[in-house]
Amino acid sequence: MTVSEKATMQNLNDRLATYLEKVRSLEKANAELELKIRQFLENRTLPDAHNFTSFNVRIKDLQDKINLAAHGNAALILAVDNAKLATDDFRVK
């Protein structure tokens, strides 16, 4: 081997060593991040469920009012129909 070939080989060996050291460093950092993520996910608490009971009370109240109004409308329509029938009866007589 010539001096130039030896220098080239030494340079390649140095670059390979630097590359391998960088790979080991990244693997170590990756392992640490994976551990931190795993710990975070294990320690994470789920948020409290939303409490909709106050809304349910209000919704029930509104549903009751709607039903009452619907019954009132039905009664009014029935009264109008009965009045029409009564006027038709009076016309016929």
N, CA, C and O atoms as a CHARMM CRD file, in Angstrom:
* protein
*
  372
    1    1 MET  N      0.84300  -1.17800   0.00000 PROA 1      0.00000
    2    1 MET  CA     0.00000   0.00000   0.00000 PROA 1      0.00000
    3    1 MET  C      0.88600   1.23800   0.00000 PROA 1      0.00000
    4    1 MET  O      1.93800   1.30300   0.63700 PROA 1      0.00000
    5    2 THR  N      0.41700   2.17100  -0.72100 PROA 2      0.00000
    6    2 THR  CA     1.16200   3.41900  -0.77500 PROA 2      0.00000
    7    2 THR  C      0.70600   4.31400   0.36800 PROA 2      0.00000
    8    2 THR  O     -0.27600   4.03700   1.05700 PROA 2      0.00000
    9    3 VAL  N      1.43600   5.36700   0.53800 PROA 3      0.00000
   10    3 VAL  CA     1.10200   6.31600   1.61100 PROA 3      0.00000
   11    3 VAL  C     -0.26700   6.93300   1.35400 PROA 3      0.00000
   12    3 VAL  O     -1.03800   7.15100   2.28800 PROA 3      0.00000
   13    4 SER  N     -0.56500   7.21100   0.10300 PROA 4      0.00000
   14    4 SER  CA    -1.84800   7.79400  -0.25900 PROA 4      0.00000
   15    4 SER  C     -2.98200   6.83300   0.06000 PROA 4      0.00000
   16    4 SER  O     -4.01900   7.25400   0.57200 PROA 4      0.00000
   17    5 GLU  N     -2.80200   5.54800  -0.23600 PROA 5      0.00000
   18    5 GLU  CA    -3.84500   4.56100   0.05300 PROA 5      0.00000
   19    5 GLU  C     -4.04700   4.40600   1.55500 PROA 5      0.00000
   20    5 GLU  O     -5.17100   4.26500   2.03500 PROA 5      0.00000
   21    6 LYS  N     -2.91800   4.43600   2.29700 PROA 6      0.00000
   22    6 LYS  CA    -3.02000   4.33600   3.76000 PROA 6      0.00000
   23    6 LYS  C     -3.75800   5.53800   4.33200 PROA 6      0.00000
   24    6 LYS  O     -4.57000   5.38600   5.24500 PROA 6      0.00000
   25    7 ALA  N     -3.49100   6.71800   3.81500 PROA 7      0.00000
   26    7 ALA  CA    -4.15700   7.93400   4.28400 PROA 7      0.00000
   27    7 ALA  C     -5.65300   7.87000   3.95600 PROA 7      0.00000
   28    7 ALA  O     -6.49400   8.27100   4.76200 PROA 7      0.00000
   29    8 THR  N     -5.97300   7.35500   2.75000 PROA 8      0.00000
   30    8 THR  CA    -7.36800   7.22800   2.35500 PROA 8      0.00000
   31    8 THR  C     -8.09200   6.23400   3.26400 PROA 8      0.00000
   32    8 THR  O     -9.21200   6.48500   3.71000 PROA 8      0.00000
   33    9 MET  N     -7.43600   5.10600   3.53200 PROA 9      0.00000
   34    9 MET  CA    -8.03300   4.09300   4.41100 PROA 9      0.00000
   35    9 MET  C     -8.22300   4.64500   5.82600 PROA 9      0.00000
   36    9 MET  O     -9.25200   4.40400   6.45700 PROA 9      0.00000
   37   10 GLN  N     -7.23500   5.38100   6.31900 PROA 10     0.00000
   38   10 GLN  CA    -7.33700   5.96300   7.66100 PROA 10     0.00000
   39   10 GLN  C     -8.48500   6.97000   7.71000 PROA 10     0.00000
   40   10 GLN  O     -9.24000   7.02200   8.68200 PROA 10     0.00000
   41   11 ASN  N     -8.60400   7.76700   6.65000 PROA 11     0.00000
   42   11 ASN  CA    -9.68600   8.74800   6.57200 PROA 11     0.00000
   43   11 ASN  C    -11.03700   8.04100   6.57000 PROA 11     0.00000
   44   11 ASN  O    -11.95600   8.46000   7.27400 PROA 11     0.00000
   45   12 LEU  N    -11.16800   6.95700   5.77500 PROA 12     0.00000
   46   12 LEU  CA   -12.42600   6.20800   5.73400 PROA 12     0.00000
   47   12 LEU  C    -12.73900   5.57300   7.08900 PROA 12     0.00000
   48   12 LEU  O    -13.89000   5.56600   7.52600 PROA 12     0.00000
   49   13 ASN  N    -11.70700   5.03800   7.75000 PROA 13     0.00000
   50   13 ASN  CA   -11.89800   4.44700   9.08200 PROA 13     0.00000
   51   13 ASN  C    -12.36400   5.49800  10.09400 PROA 13     0.00000
   52   13 ASN  O    -13.24500   5.23900  10.91300 PROA 13     0.00000
   53   14 ASP  N    -11.76200   6.68000  10.02300 PROA 14     0.00000
   54   14 ASP  CA   -12.16300   7.76600  10.92700 PROA 14     0.00000
   55   14 ASP  C    -13.61000   8.18200  10.67100 PROA 14     0.00000
   56   14 ASP  O    -14.37300   8.40700  11.61100 PROA 14     0.00000
   57   15 ARG  N    -13.98000   8.28100   9.40500 PROA 15     0.00000
   58   15 ARG  CA   -15.35500   8.65500   9.06100 PROA 15     0.00000
   59   15 ARG  C    -16.33700   7.58600   9.51800 PROA 15     0.00000
   60   15 ARG  O    -17.41900   7.90500  10.01200 PROA 15     0.00000
   61   16 LEU  N    -15.96300   6.30900   9.35600 PROA 16     0.00000
   62   16 LEU  CA   -16.82200   5.21600   9.80000 PROA 16     0.00000
   63   16 LEU  C    -16.98600   5.24500  11.31700 PROA 16     0.00000
   64   16 LEU  O    -18.08900   5.05000  11.82700 PROA 16     0.00000
   65   17 ALA  N    -15.89600   5.48700  12.03600 PROA 17     0.00000
   66   17 ALA  CA   -15.95800   5.55200  13.49900 PROA 17     0.00000
   67   17 ALA  C    -16.86100   6.70100  13.94800 PROA 17     0.00000
   68   17 ALA  O    -17.64800   6.55200  14.88200 PROA 17     0.00000
   69   18 THR  N    -16.74100   7.84900  13.27300 PROA 18     0.00000
   70   18 THR  CA   -17.58700   9.00400  13.60500 PROA 18     0.00000
   71   18 THR  C    -19.05000   8.68100  13.33500 PROA 18     0.00000
   72   18 THR  O    -19.92800   9.01000  14.13300 PROA 18     0.00000
   73   19 TYR  N    -19.30200   8.03200  12.20000 PROA 19     0.00000
   74   19 TYR  CA   -20.66000   7.63800  11.83600 PROA 19     0.00000
   75   19 TYR  C    -21.24500   6.67100  12.85700 PROA 19     0.00000
   76   19 TYR  O    -22.38400   6.83900  13.29200 PROA 19     0.00000
   77   20 LEU  N    -20.46800   5.65800  13.24000 PROA 20     0.00000
   78   20 LEU  CA   -20.95500   4.67400  14.21800 PROA 20     0.00000
   79   20 LEU  C    -21.21400   5.32000  15.57500 PROA 20     0.00000
   80   20 LEU  O    -22.17700   4.96800  16.25600 PROA 20     0.00000
   81   21 GLU  N    -20.37200   6.25000  15.96600 PROA 21     0.00000
   82   21 GLU  CA   -20.58200   6.96000  17.23600 PROA 21     0.00000
   83   21 GLU  C    -21.87500   7.78100  17.18200 PROA 21     0.00000
   84   21 GLU  O    -22.62900   7.83800  18.15300 PROA 21     0.00000
   85   22 LYS  N    -22.11600   8.41100  16.03900 PROA 22     0.00000
   86   22 LYS  CA   -23.34600   9.19200  15.86200 PROA 22     0.00000
   87   22 LYS  C    -24.56300   8.26700  15.92800 PROA 22     0.00000
   88   22 LYS  O    -25.56500   8.61700  16.55100 PROA 22     0.00000
   89   23 VAL  N    -24.49100   7.08500  15.29000 PROA 23     0.00000
   90   23 VAL  CA   -25.59400   6.12100  15.31800 PROA 23     0.00000
   91   23 VAL  C    -25.86400   5.67900  16.74600 PROA 23     0.00000
   92   23 VAL  O    -27.02100   5.62500  17.16300 PROA 23     0.00000
   93   24 ARG  N    -24.82000   5.36100  17.50400 PROA 24     0.00000
   94   24 ARG  CA   -25.00100   4.94600  18.90900 PROA 24     0.00000
   95   24 ARG  C    -25.64200   6.07000  19.72200 PROA 24     0.00000
   96   24 ARG  O    -26.52300   5.82700  20.54700 PROA 24     0.00000
   97   25 SER  N    -25.19700   7.28200  19.48400 PROA 25     0.00000
   98   25 SER  CA   -25.74800   8.43400  20.20400 PROA 25     0.00000
   99   25 SER  C    -27.24100   8.59700  19.89100 PROA 25     0.00000
  100   25 SER  O    -28.04600   8.82600  20.79400 PROA 25     0.00000
  101   26 LEU  N    -27.60100   8.47900  18.62400 PROA 26     0.00000
  102   26 LEU  CA   -29.00400   8.59800  18.23100 PROA 26     0.00000
  103   26 LEU  C    -29.84800   7.45700  18.79000 PROA 26     0.00000
  104   26 LEU  O    -30.98600   7.67300  19.20500 PROA 26     0.00000
  105   27 GLU  N    -29.30100   6.25000  18.80300 PROA 27     0.00000
  106   27 GLU  CA   -30.03200   5.11100  19.37700 PROA 27     0.00000
  107   27 GLU  C    -30.29000   5.33000  20.85700 PROA 27     0.00000
  108   27 GLU  O    -31.37200   5.01800  21.35600 PROA 27     0.00000
  109   28 LYS  N    -29.30600   5.86500  21.55700 PROA 28     0.00000
  110   28 LYS  CA   -29.46700   6.13300  22.99100 PROA 28     0.00000
  111   28 LYS  C    -30.54100   7.21200  23.20900 PROA 28     0.00000
  112   28 LYS  O    -31.40900   7.07000  24.06900 PROA 28     0.00000
  113   29 ALA  N    -30.46700   8.28900  22.41900 PROA 29     0.00000
  114   29 ALA  CA   -31.46300   9.36200  22.54000 PROA 29     0.00000
  115   29 ALA  C    -32.86000   8.83100  22.20800 PROA 29     0.00000
  116   29 ALA  O    -33.83500   9.19700  22.86400 PROA 29     0.00000
  117   30 ASN  N    -32.95700   7.97600  21.19900 PROA 30     0.00000
  118   30 ASN  CA   -34.23900   7.39000  20.81000 PROA 30     0.00000
  119   30 ASN  C    -34.80700   6.53500  21.94100 PROA 30     0.00000
  120   30 ASN  O    -35.99900   6.60500  22.23900 PROA 30     0.00000
  121   31 ALA  N    -33.95100   5.73000  22.56800 PROA 31     0.00000
  122   31 ALA  CA   -34.40000   4.88500  23.68000 PROA 31     0.00000
  123   31 ALA  C    -34.91000   5.74600  24.83300 PROA 31     0.00000
  124   31 ALA  O    -35.92000   5.41900  25.45600 PROA 31     0.00000
  125   32 GLU  N    -34.20900   6.85100  25.11900 PROA 32     0.00000
  126   32 GLU  CA   -34.63900   7.74600  26.19700 PROA 32     0.00000
  127   32 GLU  C    -35.99400   8.37800  25.86600 PROA 32     0.00000
  128   32 GLU  O    -36.86300   8.48700  26.73100 PROA 32     0.00000
  129   33 LEU  N    -36.16500   8.79100  24.61000 PROA 33     0.00000
  130   33 LEU  CA   -37.44900   9.38000  24.20700 PROA 33     0.00000
  131   33 LEU  C    -38.57800   8.35900  24.27900 PROA 33     0.00000
  132   33 LEU  O    -39.68000   8.68100  24.72400 PROA 33     0.00000
  133   34 GLU  N    -38.31200   7.13500  23.84500 PROA 34     0.00000
  134   34 GLU  CA   -39.33000   6.09500  23.92700 PROA 34     0.00000
  135   34 GLU  C    -39.73400   5.84200  25.37600 PROA 34     0.00000
  136   34 GLU  O    -40.91400   5.65200  25.66900 PROA 34     0.00000
  137   35 LEU  N    -38.76800   5.83900  26.27300 PROA 35     0.00000
  138   35 LEU  CA   -39.05800   5.65000  27.69800 PROA 35     0.00000
  139   35 LEU  C    -39.91000   6.79400  28.22300 PROA 35     0.00000
  140   35 LEU  O    -40.89100   6.56800  28.93300 PROA 35     0.00000
  141   36 LYS  N    -39.54000   8.02100  27.87700 PROA 36     0.00000
  142   36 LYS  CA   -40.31000   9.18700  28.33900 PROA 36     0.00000
  143   36 LYS  C    -41.73600   9.14100  27.79900 PROA 36     0.00000
  144   36 LYS  O    -42.68300   9.45100  28.52300 PROA 36     0.00000
  145   37 ILE  N    -41.89600   8.75600  26.53600 PROA 37     0.00000
  146   37 ILE  CA   -43.24200   8.66100  25.95400 PROA 37     0.00000
  147   37 ILE  C    -44.05100   7.59300  26.67000 PROA 37     0.00000
  148   37 ILE  O    -45.21500   7.81200  27.00600 PROA 37     0.00000
  149   38 ARG  N    -43.44400   6.44500  26.90500 PROA 38     0.00000
  150   38 ARG  CA   -44.14200   5.34900  27.58800 PROA 38     0.00000
  151   38 ARG  C    -44.56400   5.79400  28.98400 PROA 38     0.00000
  152   38 ARG  O    -45.69700   5.54400  29.39600 PROA 38     0.00000
  153   39 GLN  N    -43.65800   6.45500  29.72100 PROA 39     0.00000
  154   39 GLN  CA   -43.99300   6.92100  31.07000 PROA 39     0.00000
  155   39 GLN  C    -45.10400   7.95600  31.02200 PROA 39     0.00000
  156   39 GLN  O    -46.00900   7.94100  31.85600 PROA 39     0.00000
  157   40 PHE  N    -45.03500   8.85500  30.04600 PROA 40     0.00000
  158   40 PHE  CA   -46.06900   9.87500  29.92400 PROA 40     0.00000
  159   40 PHE  C    -47.42900   9.22700  29.68100 PROA 40     0.00000
  160   40 PHE  O    -48.41800   9.58700  30.31900 PROA 40     0.00000
  161   41 LEU  N    -47.47100   8.26800  28.75400 PROA 41     0.00000
  162   41 LEU  CA   -48.74700   7.62200  28.43900 PROA 41     0.00000
  163   41 LEU  C    -49.27700   6.81700  29.61600 PROA 41     0.00000
  164   41 LEU  O    -50.48900   6.75100  29.81900 PROA 41     0.00000
  165   42 GLU  N    -48.40000   6.21000  30.38700 PROA 42     0.00000
  166   42 GLU  CA   -48.83800   5.43500  31.54900 PROA 42     0.00000
  167   42 GLU  C    -49.35400   6.34400  32.66000 PROA 42     0.00000
  168   42 GLU  O    -50.28700   5.98000  33.37500 PROA 42     0.00000
  169   43 ASN  N    -48.75900   7.51200  32.80800 PROA 43     0.00000
  170   43 ASN  CA   -49.13900   8.41700  33.89700 PROA 43     0.00000
  171   43 ASN  C    -50.24000   9.38500  33.50800 PROA 43     0.00000
  172   43 ASN  O    -50.77000  10.10600  34.35400 PROA 43     0.00000
  173   44 ARG  N    -50.58100   9.40300  32.24200 PROA 44     0.00000
  174   44 ARG  CA   -51.59100  10.34500  31.77400 PROA 44     0.00000
  175   44 ARG  C    -52.94200   9.97000  32.35600 PROA 44     0.00000
  176   44 ARG  O    -53.33600   8.80400  32.33600 PROA 44     0.00000
  177   45 THR  N    -53.63800  10.94800  32.86700 PROA 45     0.00000
  178   45 THR  CA   -54.98000  10.70600  33.39100 PROA 45     0.00000
  179   45 THR  C    -55.98200  11.18400  32.35600 PROA 45     0.00000
  180   45 THR  O    -55.76200  12.18200  31.67000 PROA 45     0.00000
  181   46 LEU  N    -57.07400  10.46500  32.25500 PROA 46     0.00000
  182   46 LEU  CA   -58.11300  10.85800  31.32500 PROA 46     0.00000
  183   46 LEU  C    -58.88400  12.04200  31.89000 PROA 46     0.00000
  184   46 LEU  O    -59.11100  12.11600  33.09800 PROA 46     0.00000
  185   47 PRO  N    -59.28200  12.95800  31.03400 PROA 47     0.00000
  186   47 PRO  CA   -60.04600  14.10700  31.53900 PROA 47     0.00000
  187   47 PRO  C    -61.39200  13.65000  32.07800 PROA 47     0.00000
  188   47 PRO  O    -61.95600  12.65100  31.63100 PROA 47     0.00000
  189   48 ASP  N    -61.88600  14.39400  33.03700 PROA 48     0.00000
  190   48 ASP  CA   -63.20200  14.07900  33.59000 PROA 48     0.00000
  191   48 ASP  C    -64.25000  14.19300  32.49000 PROA 48     0.00000
  192   48 ASP  O    -64.18100  15.06000  31.61900 PROA 48     0.00000
  193   49 ALA  N    -65.20200  13.30600  32.55900 PROA 49     0.00000
  194   49 ALA  CA   -66.30000  13.35400  31.59000 PROA 49     0.00000
  195   49 ALA  C    -67.10300  14.63000  31.82700 PROA 49     0.00000
  196   49 ALA  O    -67.23300  15.09800  32.95800 PROA 49     0.00000
  197   50 HSD  N    -67.62900  15.17000  30.76000 PROA 50     0.00000
  198   50 HSD  CA   -68.42700  16.38500  30.89200 PROA 50     0.00000
  199   50 HSD  C    -69.70800  16.05600  31.65200 PROA 50     0.00000
  200   50 HSD  O    -70.31700  15.00500  31.44800 PROA 50     0.00000
  201   51 ASN  N    -70.09700  16.95900  32.51600 PROA 51     0.00000
  202   51 ASN  CA   -71.29900  16.77100  33.30700 PROA 51     0.00000
  203   51 ASN  C    -72.44000  17.53400  32.64900 PROA 51     0.00000
  204   51 ASN  O    -72.46300  18.76500  32.65500 PROA 51     0.00000
  205   52 PHE  N    -73.37500  16.79700  32.08800 PROA 52     0.00000
  206   52 PHE  CA   -74.47800  17.41200  31.36300 PROA 52     0.00000
  207   52 PHE  C    -75.78600  17.36500  32.14800 PROA 52     0.00000
  208   52 PHE  O    -76.84800  17.60400  31.57400 PROA 52     0.00000
  209   53 THR  N    -75.73700  17.06400  33.44000 PROA 53     0.00000
  210   53 THR  CA   -76.98000  16.92600  34.18600 PROA 53     0.00000
  211   53 THR  C    -77.78600  18.22400  34.19900 PROA 53     0.00000
  212   53 THR  O    -79.01200  18.18800  34.10100 PROA 53     0.00000
  213   54 SER  N    -77.12000  19.36000  34.31800 PROA 54     0.00000
  214   54 SER  CA   -77.86500  20.62400  34.32600 PROA 54     0.00000
  215   54 SER  C    -78.52600  20.85500  32.96900 PROA 54     0.00000
  216   54 SER  O    -79.63100  21.39300  32.89300 PROA 54     0.00000
  217   55 PHE  N    -77.84500  20.44800  31.90300 PROA 55     0.00000
  218   55 PHE  CA   -78.45600  20.57700  30.57800 PROA 55     0.00000
  219   55 PHE  C    -79.63500  19.62200  30.43300 PROA 55     0.00000
  220   55 PHE  O    -80.65100  19.96800  29.83000 PROA 55     0.00000
  221   56 ASN  N    -79.49800  18.42400  30.98600 PROA 56     0.00000
  222   56 ASN  CA   -80.57800  17.45000  30.88500 PROA 56     0.00000
  223   56 ASN  C    -81.83600  17.95900  31.57400 PROA 56     0.00000
  224   56 ASN  O    -82.94300  17.74600  31.07800 PROA 56     0.00000
  225   57 VAL  N    -81.67700  18.63000  32.71600 PROA 57     0.00000
  226   57 VAL  CA   -82.82700  19.19400  33.42400 PROA 57     0.00000
  227   57 VAL  C    -83.50000  20.25800  32.55100 PROA 57     0.00000
  228   57 VAL  O    -84.72400  20.29100  32.42700 PROA 57     0.00000
  229   58 ARG  N    -82.69700  21.11000  31.96200 PROA 58     0.00000
  230   58 ARG  CA   -83.23800  22.18200  31.09900 PROA 58     0.00000
  231   58 ARG  C    -83.90600  21.58600  29.86300 PROA 58     0.00000
  232   58 ARG  O    -84.97700  22.03500  29.45400 PROA 58     0.00000
  233   59 ILE  N    -83.28100  20.58600  29.27500 PROA 59     0.00000
  234   59 ILE  CA   -83.84800  19.92600  28.08900 PROA 59     0.00000
  235   59 ILE  C    -85.18300  19.28100  28.42900 PROA 59     0.00000
  236   59 ILE  O    -86.13800  19.39600  27.66100 PROA 59     0.00000
  237   60 LYS  N    -85.26100  18.60700  29.56400 PROA 60     0.00000
  238   60 LYS  CA   -86.51200  17.96100  29.99500 PROA 60     0.00000
  239   60 LYS  C    -87.61000  18.99600  30.17200 PROA 60     0.00000
  240   60 LYS  O    -88.75300  18.78000  29.76900 PROA 60     0.00000
  241   61 ASP  N    -87.25200  20.13300  30.78400 PROA 61     0.00000
  242   61 ASP  CA   -88.21600  21.20800  30.98800 PROA 61     0.00000
  243   61 ASP  C    -88.73600  21.72200  29.64400 PROA 61     0.00000
  244   61 ASP  O    -89.93900  21.92700  29.48100 PROA 61     0.00000
  245   62 LEU  N    -87.83800  21.92900  28.69000 PROA 62     0.00000
  246   62 LEU  CA   -88.24500  22.41200  27.37000 PROA 62     0.00000
  247   62 LEU  C    -89.08600  21.36700  26.63000 PROA 62     0.00000
  248   62 LEU  O    -90.05100  21.71000  25.94600 PROA 62     0.00000
  249   63 GLN  N    -88.71700  20.10400  26.77000 PROA 63     0.00000
  250   63 GLN  CA   -89.51700  19.04900  26.13500 PROA 63     0.00000
  251   63 GLN  C    -90.92700  19.02100  26.70300 PROA 63     0.00000
  252   63 GLN  O    -91.89200  18.84300  25.96000 PROA 63     0.00000
  253   64 ASP  N    -91.05200  19.19500  28.01100 PROA 64     0.00000
  254   64 ASP  CA   -92.37600  19.22800  28.63400 PROA 64     0.00000
  255   64 ASP  C    -93.19700  20.40400  28.10300 PROA 64     0.00000
  256   64 ASP  O    -94.38900  20.26200  27.83200 PROA 64     0.00000
  257   65 LYS  N    -92.55200  21.56700  27.95500 PROA 65     0.00000
  258   65 LYS  CA   -93.25700  22.74800  27.42800 PROA 65     0.00000
  259   65 LYS  C    -93.69300  22.52200  25.98500 PROA 65     0.00000
  260   65 LYS  O    -94.79200  22.90900  25.59000 PROA 65     0.00000
  261   66 ILE  N    -92.81200  21.88700  25.19800 PROA 66     0.00000
  262   66 ILE  CA   -93.15600  21.59800  23.79600 PROA 66     0.00000
  263   66 ILE  C    -94.34100  20.64300  23.73200 PROA 66     0.00000
  264   66 ILE  O    -95.26500  20.85500  22.94600 PROA 66     0.00000
  265   67 ASN  N    -94.32600  19.59800  24.54600 PROA 67     0.00000
  266   67 ASN  CA   -95.44400  18.64300  24.56800 PROA 67     0.00000
  267   67 ASN  C    -96.74300  19.31300  24.98700 PROA 67     0.00000
  268   67 ASN  O    -97.79900  19.05500  24.41000 PROA 67     0.00000
  269   68 LEU  N    -96.66000  20.17700  25.99500 PROA 68     0.00000
  270   68 LEU  CA   -97.84700  20.89700  26.45300 PROA 68     0.00000
  271   68 LEU  C    -98.39200  21.79100  25.34300 PROA 68     0.00000
  272   68 LEU  O    -99.60200  21.84600  25.12700 PROA 68     0.00000
  273   69 ALA  N    -97.50600  22.49000  24.64200 PROA 69     0.00000
  274   69 ALA  CA   -97.94500  23.35800  23.54500 PROA 69     0.00000
  275   69 ALA  C    -98.52500  22.52700  22.40000 PROA 69     0.00000
  276   69 ALA  O    -99.49800  22.94400  21.77100 PROA 69     0.00000
  277   70 ALA  N    -97.94900  21.37100  22.12500 PROA 70     0.00000
  278   70 ALA  CA   -98.45900  20.50500  21.06000 PROA 70     0.00000
  279   70 ALA  C    -99.86100  20.01400  21.40500 PROA 70     0.00000
  280   70 ALA  O   -100.74200  19.97400  20.54600 PROA 70     0.00000
  281   71 HSD  N   -100.06200  19.64100  22.66900 PROA 71     0.00000
  282   71 HSD  CA  -101.40400  19.20700  23.09300 PROA 71     0.00000
  283   71 HSD  C   -102.39600  20.36300  23.00600 PROA 71     0.00000
  284   71 HSD  O   -103.54600  20.18000  22.60500 PROA 71     0.00000
  285   72 GLY  N   -101.93500  21.55700  23.38700 PROA 72     0.00000
  286   72 GLY  CA  -102.80100  22.74100  23.28600 PROA 72     0.00000
  287   72 GLY  C   -103.17500  23.02500  21.84200 PROA 72     0.00000
  288   72 GLY  O   -104.32200  23.35800  21.54400 PROA 72     0.00000
  289   73 ASN  N   -102.19500  22.89100  20.93900 PROA 73     0.00000
  290   73 ASN  CA  -102.48400  23.11100  19.51800 PROA 73     0.00000
  291   73 ASN  C   -103.45400  22.06400  18.98900 PROA 73     0.00000
  292   73 ASN  O   -104.37100  22.38600  18.23400 PROA 73     0.00000
  293   74 ALA  N   -103.25500  20.82300  19.38200 PROA 74     0.00000
  294   74 ALA  CA  -104.16300  19.75800  18.93500 PROA 74     0.00000
  295   74 ALA  C   -105.57900  20.02500  19.44300 PROA 74     0.00000
  296   74 ALA  O   -106.54700  19.83200  18.70800 PROA 74     0.00000
  297   75 ALA  N   -105.70300  20.46500  20.68800 PROA 75     0.00000
  298   75 ALA  CA  -107.02600  20.76100  21.24200 PROA 75     0.00000
  299   75 ALA  C   -107.66300  21.92700  20.49700 PROA 75     0.00000
  300   75 ALA  O   -108.86600  21.92000  20.23500 PROA 75     0.00000
  301   76 LEU  N   -106.86300  22.92000  20.16000 PROA 76     0.00000
  302   76 LEU  CA  -107.38000  24.08900  19.43000 PROA 76     0.00000
  303   76 LEU  C   -107.83500  23.69100  18.02500 PROA 76     0.00000
  304   76 LEU  O   -108.88000  24.14500  17.55900 PROA 76     0.00000
  305   77 ILE  N   -107.05900  22.85300  17.35700 PROA 77     0.00000
  306   77 ILE  CA  -107.44000  22.38700  16.01800 PROA 77     0.00000
  307   77 ILE  C   -108.73100  21.57100  16.09100 PROA 77     0.00000
  308   77 ILE  O   -109.59800  21.69100  15.22600 PROA 77     0.00000
  309   78 LEU  N   -108.85000  20.74500  17.12200 PROA 78     0.00000
  310   78 LEU  CA  -110.06800  19.95800  17.30200 PROA 78     0.00000
  311   78 LEU  C   -111.26900  20.87300  17.54400 PROA 78     0.00000
  312   78 LEU  O   -112.35400  20.63500  17.01300 PROA 78     0.00000
  313   79 ALA  N   -111.07200  21.91600  18.34600 PROA 79     0.00000
  314   79 ALA  CA  -112.16700  22.85800  18.61600 PROA 79     0.00000
  315   79 ALA  C   -112.57100  23.58300  17.33500 PROA 79     0.00000
  316   79 ALA  O   -113.75900  23.79400  17.09000 PROA 79     0.00000
  317   80 VAL  N   -111.58300  23.96800  16.51100 PROA 80     0.00000
  318   80 VAL  CA  -111.89700  24.65200  15.24100 PROA 80     0.00000
  319   80 VAL  C   -112.66300  23.70700  14.32600 PROA 80     0.00000
  320   80 VAL  O   -113.65000  24.10200  13.70400 PROA 80     0.00000
  321   81 ASP  N   -112.21000  22.45400  14.24200 PROA 81     0.00000
  322   81 ASP  CA  -112.92200  21.48100  13.40400 PROA 81     0.00000
  323   81 ASP  C   -114.34800  21.26400  13.89600 PROA 81     0.00000
  324   81 ASP  O   -115.27700  21.19100  13.09200 PROA 81     0.00000
  325   82 ASN  N   -114.52700  21.16200  15.20600 PROA 82     0.00000
  326   82 ASN  CA  -115.87800  20.99700  15.76500 PROA 82     0.00000
  327   82 ASN  C   -116.74600  22.20800  15.46300 PROA 82     0.00000
  328   82 ASN  O   -117.93700  22.07400  15.18100 PROA 82     0.00000
  329   83 ALA  N   -116.14000  23.39700  15.52300 PROA 83     0.00000
  330   83 ALA  CA  -116.90800  24.60900  15.22000 PROA 83     0.00000
  331   83 ALA  C   -117.32800  24.62000  13.75200 PROA 83     0.00000
  332   83 ALA  O   -118.44600  25.02400  13.43100 PROA 83     0.00000
  333   84 LYS  N   -116.44700  24.18200  12.86600 PROA 84     0.00000
  334   84 LYS  CA  -116.79600  24.11400  11.44100 PROA 84     0.00000
  335   84 LYS  C   -117.93700  23.11700  11.21500 PROA 84     0.00000
  336   84 LYS  O   -118.86800  23.38400  10.45500 PROA 84     0.00000
  337   85 LEU  N   -117.85100  21.98800  11.87200 PROA 85     0.00000
  338   85 LEU  CA  -118.91900  20.99400  11.74400 PROA 85     0.00000
  339   85 LEU  C   -120.23800  21.54000  12.28200 PROA 85     0.00000
  340   85 LEU  O   -121.29600  21.30700  11.69800 PROA 85     0.00000
  341   86 ALA  N   -120.17200  22.26800  13.39700 PROA 86     0.00000
  342   86 ALA  CA  -121.39300  22.84100  13.97600 PROA 86     0.00000
  343   86 ALA  C   -121.99900  23.86700  13.03500 PROA 86     0.00000
  344   86 ALA  O   -123.21700  23.90900  12.86400 PROA 86     0.00000
  345   87 THR  N   -121.15300  24.70200  12.41800 PROA 87     0.00000
  346   87 THR  CA  -121.70000  25.70400  11.48000 PROA 87     0.00000
  347   87 THR  C   -122.29100  25.01500  10.24200 PROA 87     0.00000
  348   87 THR  O   -123.30000  25.46400   9.69900 PROA 87     0.00000
  349   88 ASP  N   -121.66000  23.93100   9.80500 PROA 88     0.00000
  350   88 ASP  CA  -122.22400  23.17500   8.66700 PROA 88     0.00000
  351   88 ASP  C   -123.58300  22.57600   9.05600 PROA 88     0.00000
  352   88 ASP  O   -124.51000  22.56700   8.24600 PROA 88     0.00000
  353   89 ASP  N   -123.70200  22.07900  10.29200 PROA 89     0.00000
  354   89 ASP  CA  -124.98100  21.53200  10.74300 PROA 89     0.00000
  355   89 ASP  C   -126.06000  22.58600  10.77700 PROA 89     0.00000
  356   89 ASP  O   -127.19800  22.33700  10.37700 PROA 89     0.00000
  357   90 PHE  N   -125.69200  23.80000  11.27000 PROA 90     0.00000
  358   90 PHE  CA  -126.68800  24.86800  11.32500 PROA 90     0.00000
  359   90 PHE  C   -127.10500  25.28500   9.93500 PROA 90     0.00000
  360   90 PHE  O   -128.27300  25.61500   9.72700 PROA 90     0.00000
  361   91 ARG  N   -126.19700  25.28400   8.97500 PROA 91     0.00000
  362   91 ARG  CA  -126.54300  25.65700   7.60300 PROA 91     0.00000
  363   91 ARG  C   -127.51700  24.65000   6.97900 PROA 91     0.00000
  364   91 ARG  O   -128.45900  25.00600   6.27000 PROA 91     0.00000
  365   92 VAL  N   -127.24200  23.38600   7.27700 PROA 92     0.00000
  366   92 VAL  CA  -128.08300  22.32400   6.72700 PROA 92     0.00000
  367   92 VAL  C   -129.49600  22.42000   7.30700 PROA 92     0.00000
  368   92 VAL  O   -130.46200  22.18600   6.58100 PROA 92     0.00000
  369   93 LYS  N   -129.64400  22.75100   8.57400 PROA 93     0.00000
  370   93 LYS  CA  -130.96200  22.82800   9.22800 PROA 93     0.00000
  371   93 LYS  C   -131.60000  24.10700   8.80000 PROA 93     0.00000
  372   93 LYS  O   -132.72000  24.40800   9.21400 PROA 93     0.00000
